[in-house]
């Protein structure tokens, strides 16, 4: 199952959540610390590589 990384924009807490894809579609993520709903997904560095050789 994929692990999603999130950061709370209210308190800065970083956390991970394991979700299936179907869960991810319908789950509202909230901060485990402050229960805030301003959650931003952090992408794994793997996905930030933009260099292409064509
Ligand atoms: Zn928080």
mmCIF file of the protein (N, C-alpha, C, O) and its ligand, coordinates in Angstrom:
data_MODEL
# 
_entry.id   MODEL 
# 
loop_
_entity.id 
_entity.type 
_entity.pdbx_number_of_molecules 
1 polymer     1 
2 non-polymer 1 
# 
_entity_poly.entity_id                      1 
_entity_poly.type                           'polypeptide(L)' 
_entity_poly.nstd_linkage                   no 
_entity_poly.nstd_monomer                   no 
_entity_poly.pdbx_seq_one_letter_code       
;(UNK)(UNK)(UNK)(UNK)(UNK)(UNK)(UNK)(UNK)(UNK)(UNK)(UNK)(UNK)(UNK)(UNK)(UNK)(UNK)
(UNK)(UNK)(UNK)(UNK)(UNK)(UNK)(UNK)(UNK)(UNK)(UNK)(UNK)(UNK)(UNK)(UNK)(UNK)(UNK)
(UNK)(UNK)(UNK)(UNK)(UNK)(UNK)(UNK)(UNK)(UNK)(UNK)(UNK)(UNK)(UNK)(UNK)(UNK)(UNK)
(UNK)(UNK)(UNK)(UNK)(UNK)(UNK)
;
_entity_poly.pdbx_seq_one_letter_code_can   XXXXXXXXXXXXXXXXXXXXXXXXXXXXXXXXXXXXXXXXXXXXXXXXXXXXXX 
_entity_poly.pdbx_strand_id                 A 
# 
loop_
_entity_poly_seq.entity_id 
_entity_poly_seq.num 
_entity_poly_seq.mon_id 
_entity_poly_seq.hetero 
1 1  UNK n 
1 2  UNK n 
1 3  UNK n 
1 4  UNK n 
1 5  UNK n 
1 6  UNK n 
1 7  UNK n 
1 8  UNK n 
1 9  UNK n 
1 10 UNK n 
1 11 UNK n 
1 12 UNK n 
1 13 UNK n 
1 14 UNK n 
1 15 UNK n 
1 16 UNK n 
1 17 UNK n 
1 18 UNK n 
1 19 UNK n 
1 20 UNK n 
1 21 UNK n 
1 22 UNK n 
1 23 UNK n 
1 24 UNK n 
1 25 UNK n 
1 26 UNK n 
1 27 UNK n 
1 28 UNK n 
1 29 UNK n 
1 30 UNK n 
1 31 UNK n 
1 32 UNK n 
1 33 UNK n 
1 34 UNK n 
1 35 UNK n 
1 36 UNK n 
1 37 UNK n 
1 38 UNK n 
1 39 UNK n 
1 40 UNK n 
1 41 UNK n 
1 42 UNK n 
1 43 UNK n 
1 44 UNK n 
1 45 UNK n 
1 46 UNK n 
1 47 UNK n 
1 48 UNK n 
1 49 UNK n 
1 50 UNK n 
1 51 UNK n 
1 52 UNK n 
1 53 UNK n 
1 54 UNK n 
# 
loop_
_struct_asym.id 
_struct_asym.entity_id 
A 1 
B 2 
# 
loop_
_chem_comp.id 
_chem_comp.type 
_chem_comp.mon_nstd_flag 
UNK 'L-peptide linking' . 
ZN  non-polymer         . 
# 
_pdbx_entity_nonpoly.entity_id   2 
_pdbx_entity_nonpoly.name        ? 
_pdbx_entity_nonpoly.comp_id     ZN 
# 
_pdbx_nonpoly_scheme.asym_id         B 
_pdbx_nonpoly_scheme.entity_id       2 
_pdbx_nonpoly_scheme.mon_id          ZN 
_pdbx_nonpoly_scheme.ndb_seq_num     1 
_pdbx_nonpoly_scheme.pdb_seq_num     101 
_pdbx_nonpoly_scheme.auth_seq_num    101 
_pdbx_nonpoly_scheme.pdb_mon_id      ZN 
_pdbx_nonpoly_scheme.auth_mon_id     ZN 
_pdbx_nonpoly_scheme.pdb_strand_id   A 
_pdbx_nonpoly_scheme.pdb_ins_code    . 
# 
loop_
_atom_site.group_PDB 
_atom_site.id 
_atom_site.type_symbol 
_atom_site.label_atom_id 
_atom_site.label_alt_id 
_atom_site.label_comp_id 
_atom_site.label_asym_id 
_atom_site.label_entity_id 
_atom_site.label_seq_id 
_atom_site.pdbx_PDB_ins_code 
_atom_site.Cartn_x 
_atom_site.Cartn_y 
_atom_site.Cartn_z 
_atom_site.occupancy 
_atom_site.B_iso_or_equiv 
_atom_site.pdbx_formal_charge 
_atom_site.auth_seq_id 
_atom_site.auth_comp_id 
_atom_site.auth_asym_id 
_atom_site.auth_atom_id 
_atom_site.pdbx_PDB_model_num 
ATOM   1   N  N  . UNK A 1 1  ? 0.837   -1.205 0.000   1.00 0.00 ? 1   UNK A N  1 
ATOM   2   C  CA . UNK A 1 1  ? 0.000   0.000  0.000   1.00 0.00 ? 1   UNK A CA 1 
ATOM   3   C  C  . UNK A 1 1  ? 0.867   1.248  0.000   1.00 0.00 ? 1   UNK A C  1 
ATOM   4   O  O  . UNK A 1 1  ? 1.907   1.290  0.658   1.00 0.00 ? 1   UNK A O  1 
ATOM   5   N  N  . UNK A 1 2  ? 0.449   2.237  -0.720  1.00 0.00 ? 2   UNK A N  1 
ATOM   6   C  CA . UNK A 1 2  ? 1.251   3.463  -0.776  1.00 0.00 ? 2   UNK A CA 1 
ATOM   7   C  C  . UNK A 1 2  ? 1.199   4.232  0.536   1.00 0.00 ? 2   UNK A C  1 
ATOM   8   O  O  . UNK A 1 2  ? 0.187   4.253  1.237   1.00 0.00 ? 2   UNK A O  1 
ATOM   9   N  N  . UNK A 1 3  ? 2.301   4.848  0.833   1.00 0.00 ? 3   UNK A N  1 
ATOM   10  C  CA . UNK A 1 3  ? 2.382   5.718  2.003   1.00 0.00 ? 3   UNK A CA 1 
ATOM   11  C  C  . UNK A 1 3  ? 2.387   7.159  1.520   1.00 0.00 ? 3   UNK A C  1 
ATOM   12  O  O  . UNK A 1 3  ? 3.230   7.561  0.718   1.00 0.00 ? 3   UNK A O  1 
ATOM   13  N  N  . UNK A 1 4  ? 1.445   7.916  2.018   1.00 0.00 ? 4   UNK A N  1 
ATOM   14  C  CA . UNK A 1 4  ? 1.362   9.316  1.647   1.00 0.00 ? 4   UNK A CA 1 
ATOM   15  C  C  . UNK A 1 4  ? 1.986   10.172 2.735   1.00 0.00 ? 4   UNK A C  1 
ATOM   16  O  O  . UNK A 1 4  ? 1.765   9.947  3.925   1.00 0.00 ? 4   UNK A O  1 
ATOM   17  N  N  . UNK A 1 5  ? 2.760   11.146 2.314   1.00 0.00 ? 5   UNK A N  1 
ATOM   18  C  CA . UNK A 1 5  ? 3.360   12.068 3.270   1.00 0.00 ? 5   UNK A CA 1 
ATOM   19  C  C  . UNK A 1 5  ? 2.594   13.378 3.237   1.00 0.00 ? 5   UNK A C  1 
ATOM   20  O  O  . UNK A 1 5  ? 2.274   13.906 2.172   1.00 0.00 ? 5   UNK A O  1 
ATOM   21  N  N  . UNK A 1 6  ? 2.309   13.888 4.424   1.00 0.00 ? 6   UNK A N  1 
ATOM   22  C  CA . UNK A 1 6  ? 1.565   15.128 4.530   1.00 0.00 ? 6   UNK A CA 1 
ATOM   23  C  C  . UNK A 1 6  ? 2.278   16.075 5.483   1.00 0.00 ? 6   UNK A C  1 
ATOM   24  O  O  . UNK A 1 6  ? 3.056   15.657 6.340   1.00 0.00 ? 6   UNK A O  1 
ATOM   25  N  N  . UNK A 1 7  ? 1.998   17.341 5.314   1.00 0.00 ? 7   UNK A N  1 
ATOM   26  C  CA . UNK A 1 7  ? 2.444   18.323 6.293   1.00 0.00 ? 7   UNK A CA 1 
ATOM   27  C  C  . UNK A 1 7  ? 1.257   19.206 6.649   1.00 0.00 ? 7   UNK A C  1 
ATOM   28  O  O  . UNK A 1 7  ? 0.511   19.656 5.779   1.00 0.00 ? 7   UNK A O  1 
ATOM   29  N  N  . UNK A 1 8  ? 1.099   19.443 7.940   1.00 0.00 ? 8   UNK A N  1 
ATOM   30  C  CA . UNK A 1 8  ? 0.019   20.289 8.420   1.00 0.00 ? 8   UNK A CA 1 
ATOM   31  C  C  . UNK A 1 8  ? 0.434   21.751 8.284   1.00 0.00 ? 8   UNK A C  1 
ATOM   32  O  O  . UNK A 1 8  ? 1.506   22.147 8.744   1.00 0.00 ? 8   UNK A O  1 
ATOM   33  N  N  . UNK A 1 9  ? -0.405  22.530 7.664   1.00 0.00 ? 9   UNK A N  1 
ATOM   34  C  CA . UNK A 1 9  ? -0.072  23.940 7.457   1.00 0.00 ? 9   UNK A CA 1 
ATOM   35  C  C  . UNK A 1 9  ? -0.434  24.787 8.677   1.00 0.00 ? 9   UNK A C  1 
ATOM   36  O  O  . UNK A 1 9  ? -0.125  25.978 8.726   1.00 0.00 ? 9   UNK A O  1 
ATOM   37  N  N  . UNK A 1 10 ? -1.071  24.185 9.631   1.00 0.00 ? 10  UNK A N  1 
ATOM   38  C  CA . UNK A 1 10 ? -1.438  24.945 10.821  1.00 0.00 ? 10  UNK A CA 1 
ATOM   39  C  C  . UNK A 1 10 ? -0.364  24.853 11.897  1.00 0.00 ? 10  UNK A C  1 
ATOM   40  O  O  . UNK A 1 10 ? -0.045  25.848 12.548  1.00 0.00 ? 10  UNK A O  1 
ATOM   41  N  N  . UNK A 1 11 ? 0.196   23.652 12.086  1.00 0.00 ? 11  UNK A N  1 
ATOM   42  C  CA . UNK A 1 11 ? 1.207   23.498 13.132  1.00 0.00 ? 11  UNK A CA 1 
ATOM   43  C  C  . UNK A 1 11 ? 2.538   23.010 12.592  1.00 0.00 ? 11  UNK A C  1 
ATOM   44  O  O  . UNK A 1 11 ? 3.521   22.949 13.331  1.00 0.00 ? 11  UNK A O  1 
ATOM   45  N  N  . UNK A 1 12 ? 2.584   22.663 11.318  1.00 0.00 ? 12  UNK A N  1 
ATOM   46  C  CA . UNK A 1 12 ? 3.844   22.253 10.725  1.00 0.00 ? 12  UNK A CA 1 
ATOM   47  C  C  . UNK A 1 12 ? 4.188   20.791 10.943  1.00 0.00 ? 12  UNK A C  1 
ATOM   48  O  O  . UNK A 1 12 ? 5.274   20.345 10.573  1.00 0.00 ? 12  UNK A O  1 
ATOM   49  N  N  . UNK A 1 13 ? 3.287   20.053 11.533  1.00 0.00 ? 13  UNK A N  1 
ATOM   50  C  CA . UNK A 1 13 ? 3.502   18.642 11.784  1.00 0.00 ? 13  UNK A CA 1 
ATOM   51  C  C  . UNK A 1 13 ? 3.601   17.874 10.478  1.00 0.00 ? 13  UNK A C  1 
ATOM   52  O  O  . UNK A 1 13 ? 2.769   18.026 9.584   1.00 0.00 ? 13  UNK A O  1 
ATOM   53  N  N  . UNK A 1 14 ? 4.629   17.050 10.384  1.00 0.00 ? 14  UNK A N  1 
ATOM   54  C  CA . UNK A 1 14 ? 4.751   16.172 9.239   1.00 0.00 ? 14  UNK A CA 1 
ATOM   55  C  C  . UNK A 1 14 ? 4.340   14.769 9.656   1.00 0.00 ? 14  UNK A C  1 
ATOM   56  O  O  . UNK A 1 14 ? 4.726   14.291 10.723  1.00 0.00 ? 14  UNK A O  1 
ATOM   57  N  N  . UNK A 1 15 ? 3.574   14.128 8.830   1.00 0.00 ? 15  UNK A N  1 
ATOM   58  C  CA . UNK A 1 15 ? 3.138   12.785 9.168   1.00 0.00 ? 15  UNK A CA 1 
ATOM   59  C  C  . UNK A 1 15 ? 2.906   11.974 7.916   1.00 0.00 ? 15  UNK A C  1 
ATOM   60  O  O  . UNK A 1 15 ? 2.777   12.498 6.810   1.00 0.00 ? 15  UNK A O  1 
ATOM   61  N  N  . UNK A 1 16 ? 2.859   10.671 8.135   1.00 0.00 ? 16  UNK A N  1 
ATOM   62  C  CA . UNK A 1 16 ? 2.625   9.758  7.029   1.00 0.00 ? 16  UNK A CA 1 
ATOM   63  C  C  . UNK A 1 16 ? 1.338   8.999  7.277   1.00 0.00 ? 16  UNK A C  1 
ATOM   64  O  O  . UNK A 1 16 ? 0.958   8.742  8.419   1.00 0.00 ? 16  UNK A O  1 
ATOM   65  N  N  . UNK A 1 17 ? 0.690   8.654  6.213   1.00 0.00 ? 17  UNK A N  1 
ATOM   66  C  CA . UNK A 1 17 ? -0.544  7.892  6.341   1.00 0.00 ? 17  UNK A CA 1 
ATOM   67  C  C  . UNK A 1 17 ? -0.582  6.851  5.247   1.00 0.00 ? 17  UNK A C  1 
ATOM   68  O  O  . UNK A 1 17 ? -0.361  7.145  4.072   1.00 0.00 ? 17  UNK A O  1 
ATOM   69  N  N  . UNK A 1 18 ? -0.862  5.651  5.649   1.00 0.00 ? 18  UNK A N  1 
ATOM   70  C  CA . UNK A 1 18 ? -0.977  4.571  4.676   1.00 0.00 ? 18  UNK A CA 1 
ATOM   71  C  C  . UNK A 1 18 ? -2.425  4.462  4.240   1.00 0.00 ? 18  UNK A C  1 
ATOM   72  O  O  . UNK A 1 18 ? -3.325  4.283  5.060   1.00 0.00 ? 18  UNK A O  1 
ATOM   73  N  N  . UNK A 1 19 ? -2.634  4.571  2.953   1.00 0.00 ? 19  UNK A N  1 
ATOM   74  C  CA . UNK A 1 19 ? -3.997  4.504  2.444   1.00 0.00 ? 19  UNK A CA 1 
ATOM   75  C  C  . UNK A 1 19 ? -4.013  3.677  1.170   1.00 0.00 ? 19  UNK A C  1 
ATOM   76  O  O  . UNK A 1 19 ? -3.064  3.692  0.387   1.00 0.00 ? 19  UNK A O  1 
ATOM   77  N  N  . UNK A 1 20 ? -5.073  2.978  0.984   1.00 0.00 ? 20  UNK A N  1 
ATOM   78  C  CA . UNK A 1 20 ? -5.282  2.423  -0.338  1.00 0.00 ? 20  UNK A CA 1 
ATOM   79  C  C  . UNK A 1 20 ? -5.734  3.554  -1.260  1.00 0.00 ? 20  UNK A C  1 
ATOM   80  O  O  . UNK A 1 20 ? -6.125  4.629  -0.804  1.00 0.00 ? 20  UNK A O  1 
ATOM   81  N  N  . UNK A 1 21 ? -5.673  3.296  -2.540  1.00 0.00 ? 21  UNK A N  1 
ATOM   82  C  CA . UNK A 1 21 ? -6.061  4.347  -3.478  1.00 0.00 ? 21  UNK A CA 1 
ATOM   83  C  C  . UNK A 1 21 ? -7.520  4.734  -3.294  1.00 0.00 ? 21  UNK A C  1 
ATOM   84  O  O  . UNK A 1 21 ? -7.865  5.912  -3.383  1.00 0.00 ? 21  UNK A O  1 
ATOM   85  N  N  . UNK A 1 22 ? -8.372  3.761  -3.041  1.00 0.00 ? 22  UNK A N  1 
ATOM   86  C  CA . UNK A 1 22 ? -9.792  4.083  -2.870  1.00 0.00 ? 22  UNK A CA 1 
ATOM   87  C  C  . UNK A 1 22 ? -10.017 4.854  -1.575  1.00 0.00 ? 22  UNK A C  1 
ATOM   88  O  O  . UNK A 1 22 ? -10.858 5.751  -1.522  1.00 0.00 ? 22  UNK A O  1 
ATOM   89  N  N  . UNK A 1 23 ? -9.275  4.512  -0.545  1.00 0.00 ? 23  UNK A N  1 
ATOM   90  C  CA . UNK A 1 23 ? -9.385  5.270  0.693   1.00 0.00 ? 23  UNK A CA 1 
ATOM   91  C  C  . UNK A 1 23 ? -8.913  6.699  0.479   1.00 0.00 ? 23  UNK A C  1 
ATOM   92  O  O  . UNK A 1 23 ? -9.501  7.655  0.986   1.00 0.00 ? 23  UNK A O  1 
ATOM   93  N  N  . UNK A 1 24 ? -7.847  6.816  -0.279  1.00 0.00 ? 24  UNK A N  1 
ATOM   94  C  CA . UNK A 1 24 ? -7.276  8.139  -0.484  1.00 0.00 ? 24  UNK A CA 1 
ATOM   95  C  C  . UNK A 1 24 ? -8.259  9.072  -1.179  1.00 0.00 ? 24  UNK A C  1 
ATOM   96  O  O  . UNK A 1 24 ? -8.291  10.274 -0.915  1.00 0.00 ? 24  UNK A O  1 
ATOM   97  N  N  . UNK A 1 25 ? -9.050  8.505  -2.059  1.00 0.00 ? 25  UNK A N  1 
ATOM   98  C  CA . UNK A 1 25 ? -10.011 9.324  -2.791  1.00 0.00 ? 25  UNK A CA 1 
ATOM   99  C  C  . UNK A 1 25 ? -11.077 9.921  -1.886  1.00 0.00 ? 25  UNK A C  1 
ATOM   100 O  O  . UNK A 1 25 ? -11.546 11.035 -2.120  1.00 0.00 ? 25  UNK A O  1 
ATOM   101 N  N  . UNK A 1 26 ? -11.452 9.195  -0.873  1.00 0.00 ? 26  UNK A N  1 
ATOM   102 C  CA . UNK A 1 26 ? -12.584 9.665  -0.080  1.00 0.00 ? 26  UNK A CA 1 
ATOM   103 C  C  . UNK A 1 26 ? -12.222 10.047 1.351   1.00 0.00 ? 26  UNK A C  1 
ATOM   104 O  O  . UNK A 1 26 ? -13.083 10.459 2.129   1.00 0.00 ? 26  UNK A O  1 
ATOM   105 N  N  . UNK A 1 27 ? -10.960 9.910  1.689   1.00 0.00 ? 27  UNK A N  1 
ATOM   106 C  CA . UNK A 1 27 ? -10.559 10.234 3.049   1.00 0.00 ? 27  UNK A CA 1 
ATOM   107 C  C  . UNK A 1 27 ? -10.186 11.703 3.167   1.00 0.00 ? 27  UNK A C  1 
ATOM   108 O  O  . UNK A 1 27 ? -9.428  12.237 2.358   1.00 0.00 ? 27  UNK A O  1 
ATOM   109 N  N  . UNK A 1 28 ? -10.729 12.337 4.181   1.00 0.00 ? 28  UNK A N  1 
ATOM   110 C  CA . UNK A 1 28 ? -10.287 13.681 4.504   1.00 0.00 ? 28  UNK A CA 1 
ATOM   111 C  C  . UNK A 1 28 ? -9.204  13.576 5.564   1.00 0.00 ? 28  UNK A C  1 
ATOM   112 O  O  . UNK A 1 28 ? -9.433  13.090 6.672   1.00 0.00 ? 28  UNK A O  1 
ATOM   113 N  N  . UNK A 1 29 ? -8.039  14.035 5.201   1.00 0.00 ? 29  UNK A N  1 
ATOM   114 C  CA . UNK A 1 29 ? -6.913  13.914 6.105   1.00 0.00 ? 29  UNK A CA 1 
ATOM   115 C  C  . UNK A 1 29 ? -6.942  15.051 7.108   1.00 0.00 ? 29  UNK A C  1 
ATOM   116 O  O  . UNK A 1 29 ? -7.179  16.207 6.757   1.00 0.00 ? 29  UNK A O  1 
ATOM   117 N  N  . UNK A 1 30 ? -6.699  14.705 8.352   1.00 0.00 ? 30  UNK A N  1 
ATOM   118 C  CA . UNK A 1 30 ? -6.582  15.743 9.363   1.00 0.00 ? 30  UNK A CA 1 
ATOM   119 C  C  . UNK A 1 30 ? -5.313  15.501 10.174  1.00 0.00 ? 30  UNK A C  1 
ATOM   120 O  O  . UNK A 1 30 ? -4.816  14.379 10.275  1.00 0.00 ? 30  UNK A O  1 
ATOM   121 N  N  . UNK A 1 31 ? -4.813  16.575 10.740  1.00 0.00 ? 31  UNK A N  1 
ATOM   122 C  CA . UNK A 1 31 ? -3.558  16.530 11.465  1.00 0.00 ? 31  UNK A CA 1 
ATOM   123 C  C  . UNK A 1 31 ? -3.697  15.706 12.746  1.00 0.00 ? 31  UNK A C  1 
ATOM   124 O  O  . UNK A 1 31 ? -4.635  15.913 13.516  1.00 0.00 ? 31  UNK A O  1 
ATOM   125 N  N  . UNK A 1 32 ? -2.775  14.780 12.977  1.00 0.00 ? 32  UNK A N  1 
ATOM   126 C  CA . UNK A 1 32 ? -2.844  13.980 14.199  1.00 0.00 ? 32  UNK A CA 1 
ATOM   127 C  C  . UNK A 1 32 ? -2.525  14.789 15.456  1.00 0.00 ? 32  UNK A C  1 
ATOM   128 O  O  . UNK A 1 32 ? -2.844  14.373 16.570  1.00 0.00 ? 32  UNK A O  1 
ATOM   129 N  N  . UNK A 1 33 ? -1.902  15.931 15.269  1.00 0.00 ? 33  UNK A N  1 
ATOM   130 C  CA . UNK A 1 33 ? -1.536  16.751 16.431  1.00 0.00 ? 33  UNK A CA 1 
ATOM   131 C  C  . UNK A 1 33 ? -2.619  17.767 16.781  1.00 0.00 ? 33  UNK A C  1 
ATOM   132 O  O  . UNK A 1 33 ? -3.115  17.797 17.908  1.00 0.00 ? 33  UNK A O  1 
ATOM   133 N  N  . UNK A 1 34 ? -2.982  18.603 15.801  1.00 0.00 ? 34  UNK A N  1 
ATOM   134 C  CA . UNK A 1 34 ? -3.895  19.705 16.108  1.00 0.00 ? 34  UNK A CA 1 
ATOM   135 C  C  . UNK A 1 34 ? -5.272  19.500 15.481  1.00 0.00 ? 34  UNK A C  1 
ATOM   136 O  O  . UNK A 1 34 ? -6.168  20.331 15.628  1.00 0.00 ? 34  UNK A O  1 
ATOM   137 N  N  . UNK A 1 35 ? -5.424  18.364 14.771  1.00 0.00 ? 35  UNK A N  1 
ATOM   138 C  CA . UNK A 1 35 ? -6.692  18.034 14.106  1.00 0.00 ? 35  UNK A CA 1 
ATOM   139 C  C  . UNK A 1 35 ? -7.052  19.037 13.009  1.00 0.00 ? 35  UNK A C  1 
ATOM   140 O  O  . UNK A 1 35 ? -8.198  19.114 12.566  1.00 0.00 ? 35  UNK A O  1 
ATOM   141 N  N  . UNK A 1 36 ? -6.066  19.788 12.592  1.00 0.00 ? 36  UNK A N  1 
ATOM   142 C  CA . UNK A 1 36 ? -6.303  20.766 11.545  1.00 0.00 ? 36  UNK A CA 1 
ATOM   143 C  C  . UNK A 1 36 ? -6.613  20.102 10.219  1.00 0.00 ? 36  UNK A C  1 
ATOM   144 O  O  . UNK A 1 36 ? -6.238  18.956 9.972   1.00 0.00 ? 36  UNK A O  1 
ATOM   145 N  N  . UNK A 1 37 ? -7.297  20.839 9.380   1.00 0.00 ? 37  UNK A N  1 
ATOM   146 C  CA . UNK A 1 37 ? -7.688  20.299 8.093   1.00 0.00 ? 37  UNK A CA 1 
ATOM   147 C  C  . UNK A 1 37 ? -6.880  20.916 6.940   1.00 0.00 ? 37  UNK A C  1 
ATOM   148 O  O  . UNK A 1 37 ? -7.081  20.571 5.776   1.00 0.00 ? 37  UNK A O  1 
ATOM   149 N  N  . UNK A 1 38 ? -5.981  21.816 7.277   1.00 0.00 ? 38  UNK A N  1 
ATOM   150 C  CA . UNK A 1 38 ? -5.167  22.410 6.216   1.00 0.00 ? 38  UNK A CA 1 
ATOM   151 C  C  . UNK A 1 38 ? -3.939  21.532 5.992   1.00 0.00 ? 38  UNK A C  1 
ATOM   152 O  O  . UNK A 1 38 ? -2.841  21.820 6.467   1.00 0.00 ? 38  UNK A O  1 
ATOM   153 N  N  . UNK A 1 39 ? -4.165  20.479 5.268   1.00 0.00 ? 39  UNK A N  1 
ATOM   154 C  CA . UNK A 1 39 ? -3.123  19.491 5.065   1.00 0.00 ? 39  UNK A CA 1 
ATOM   155 C  C  . UNK A 1 39 ? -2.615  19.572 3.632   1.00 0.00 ? 39  UNK A C  1 
ATOM   156 O  O  . UNK A 1 39 ? -3.384  19.639 2.673   1.00 0.00 ? 39  UNK A O  1 
ATOM   157 N  N  . UNK A 1 40 ? -1.328  19.563 3.529   1.00 0.00 ? 40  UNK A N  1 
ATOM   158 C  CA . UNK A 1 40 ? -0.727  19.606 2.207   1.00 0.00 ? 40  UNK A CA 1 
ATOM   159 C  C  . UNK A 1 40 ? 0.030   18.306 1.982   1.00 0.00 ? 40  UNK A C  1 
ATOM   160 O  O  . UNK A 1 40 ? 0.753   17.835 2.859   1.00 0.00 ? 40  UNK A O  1 
ATOM   161 N  N  . UNK A 1 41 ? -0.140  17.753 0.837   1.00 0.00 ? 41  UNK A N  1 
ATOM   162 C  CA . UNK A 1 41 ? 0.566   16.512 0.564   1.00 0.00 ? 41  UNK A CA 1 
ATOM   163 C  C  . UNK A 1 41 ? 2.012   16.804 0.164   1.00 0.00 ? 41  UNK A C  1 
ATOM   164 O  O  . UNK A 1 41 ? 2.284   17.695 -0.640  1.00 0.00 ? 41  UNK A O  1 
ATOM   165 N  N  . UNK A 1 42 ? 2.895   16.057 0.724   1.00 0.00 ? 42  UNK A N  1 
ATOM   166 C  CA . UNK A 1 42 ? 4.293   16.168 0.335   1.00 0.00 ? 42  UNK A CA 1 
ATOM   167 C  C  . UNK A 1 42 ? 4.625   15.020 -0.597  1.00 0.00 ? 42  UNK A C  1 
ATOM   168 O  O  . UNK A 1 42 ? 4.342   13.854 -0.321  1.00 0.00 ? 42  UNK A O  1 
ATOM   169 N  N  . UNK A 1 43 ? 5.219   15.385 -1.681  1.00 0.00 ? 43  UNK A N  1 
ATOM   170 C  CA . UNK A 1 43 ? 5.602   14.347 -2.619  1.00 0.00 ? 43  UNK A CA 1 
ATOM   171 C  C  . UNK A 1 43 ? 6.964   13.800 -2.264  1.00 0.00 ? 43  UNK A C  1 
ATOM   172 O  O  . UNK A 1 43 ? 7.857   14.517 -1.812  1.00 0.00 ? 43  UNK A O  1 
ATOM   173 N  N  . UNK A 1 44 ? 7.088   12.546 -2.476  1.00 0.00 ? 44  UNK A N  1 
ATOM   174 C  CA . UNK A 1 44 ? 8.383   11.914 -2.285  1.00 0.00 ? 44  UNK A CA 1 
ATOM   175 C  C  . UNK A 1 44 ? 9.388   12.521 -3.255  1.00 0.00 ? 44  UNK A C  1 
ATOM   176 O  O  . UNK A 1 44 ? 9.032   12.867 -4.381  1.00 0.00 ? 44  UNK A O  1 
ATOM   177 N  N  . UNK A 1 45 ? 10.624  12.650 -2.830  1.00 0.00 ? 45  UNK A N  1 
ATOM   178 C  CA . UNK A 1 45 ? 11.665  13.169 -3.716  1.00 0.00 ? 45  UNK A CA 1 
ATOM   179 C  C  . UNK A 1 45 ? 11.763  12.392 -5.019  1.00 0.00 ? 45  UNK A C  1 
ATOM   180 O  O  . UNK A 1 45 ? 12.217  12.920 -6.034  1.00 0.00 ? 45  UNK A O  1 
ATOM   181 N  N  . UNK A 1 46 ? 11.349  11.177 -4.987  1.00 0.00 ? 46  UNK A N  1 
ATOM   182 C  CA . UNK A 1 46 ? 11.370  10.360 -6.202  1.00 0.00 ? 46  UNK A CA 1 
ATOM   183 C  C  . UNK A 1 46 ? 10.576  11.019 -7.314  1.00 0.00 ? 46  UNK A C  1 
ATOM   184 O  O  . UNK A 1 46 ? 10.934  10.934 -8.489  1.00 0.00 ? 46  UNK A O  1 
ATOM   185 N  N  . UNK A 1 47 ? 9.491   11.678 -6.926  1.00 0.00 ? 47  UNK A N  1 
ATOM   186 C  CA . UNK A 1 47 ? 8.595   12.234 -7.920  1.00 0.00 ? 47  UNK A CA 1 
ATOM   187 C  C  . UNK A 1 47 ? 8.953   13.659 -8.323  1.00 0.00 ? 47  UNK A C  1 
ATOM   188 O  O  . UNK A 1 47 ? 8.300   14.251 -9.182  1.00 0.00 ? 47  UNK A O  1 
ATOM   189 N  N  . UNK A 1 48 ? 9.998   14.210 -7.696  1.00 0.00 ? 48  UNK A N  1 
ATOM   190 C  CA . UNK A 1 48 ? 10.332  15.595 -8.014  1.00 0.00 ? 48  UNK A CA 1 
ATOM   191 C  C  . UNK A 1 48 ? 11.426  15.684 -9.073  1.00 0.00 ? 48  UNK A C  1 
ATOM   192 O  O  . UNK A 1 48 ? 11.801  16.777 -9.499  1.00 0.00 ? 48  UNK A O  1 
ATOM   193 N  N  . UNK A 1 49 ? 11.928  14.543 -9.489  1.00 0.00 ? 49  UNK A N  1 
ATOM   194 C  CA . UNK A 1 49 ? 12.975  14.566 -10.520 1.00 0.00 ? 49  UNK A CA 1 
ATOM   195 C  C  . UNK A 1 49 ? 12.335  14.932 -11.850 1.00 0.00 ? 49  UNK A C  1 
ATOM   196 O  O  . UNK A 1 49 ? 11.468  14.221 -12.358 1.00 0.00 ? 49  UNK A O  1 
ATOM   197 N  N  . UNK A 1 50 ? 12.772  16.039 -12.396 1.00 0.00 ? 50  UNK A N  1 
ATOM   198 C  CA . UNK A 1 50 ? 12.139  16.511 -13.619 1.00 0.00 ? 50  UNK A CA 1 
ATOM   199 C  C  . UNK A 1 50 ? 13.080  16.448 -14.827 1.00 0.00 ? 50  UNK A C  1 
ATOM   200 O  O  . UNK A 1 50 ? 12.683  16.747 -15.953 1.00 0.00 ? 50  UNK A O  1 
ATOM   201 N  N  . UNK A 1 51 ? 14.309  16.059 -14.577 1.00 0.00 ? 51  UNK A N  1 
ATOM   202 C  CA . UNK A 1 51 ? 15.246  16.030 -15.696 1.00 0.00 ? 51  UNK A CA 1 
ATOM   203 C  C  . UNK A 1 51 ? 14.853  14.937 -16.682 1.00 0.00 ? 51  UNK A C  1 
ATOM   204 O  O  . UNK A 1 51 ? 14.574  13.797 -16.311 1.00 0.00 ? 51  UNK A O  1 
ATOM   205 N  N  . UNK A 1 52 ? 14.843  15.318 -17.912 1.00 0.00 ? 52  UNK A N  1 
ATOM   206 C  CA . UNK A 1 52 ? 14.500  14.346 -18.946 1.00 0.00 ? 52  UNK A CA 1 
ATOM   207 C  C  . UNK A 1 52 ? 15.601  14.316 -19.994 1.00 0.00 ? 52  UNK A C  1 
ATOM   208 O  O  . UNK A 1 52 ? 16.185  15.340 -20.346 1.00 0.00 ? 52  UNK A O  1 
ATOM   209 N  N  . UNK A 1 53 ? 15.851  13.172 -20.454 1.00 0.00 ? 53  UNK A N  1 
ATOM   210 C  CA . UNK A 1 53 ? 16.759  13.058 -21.583 1.00 0.00 ? 53  UNK A CA 1 
ATOM   211 C  C  . UNK A 1 53 ? 15.980  12.443 -22.737 1.00 0.00 ? 53  UNK A C  1 
ATOM   212 O  O  . UNK A 1 53 ? 15.577  11.281 -22.686 1.00 0.00 ? 53  UNK A O  1 
ATOM   213 N  N  . UNK A 1 54 ? 15.782  13.220 -23.744 1.00 0.00 ? 54  UNK A N  1 
ATOM   214 C  CA . UNK A 1 54 ? 14.977  12.727 -24.853 1.00 0.00 ? 54  UNK A CA 1 
ATOM   215 C  C  . UNK A 1 54 ? 15.788  12.656 -26.120 1.00 0.00 ? 54  UNK A C  1 
ATOM   216 O  O  . UNK A 1 54 ? 15.269  12.261 -27.164 1.00 0.00 ? 54  UNK A O  1 
HETATM 217 ZN ZN . ZN  B 2 .  ? -1.399  20.347 12.839  1.00 0.00 ? 101 ZN  A ZN 1 
# 
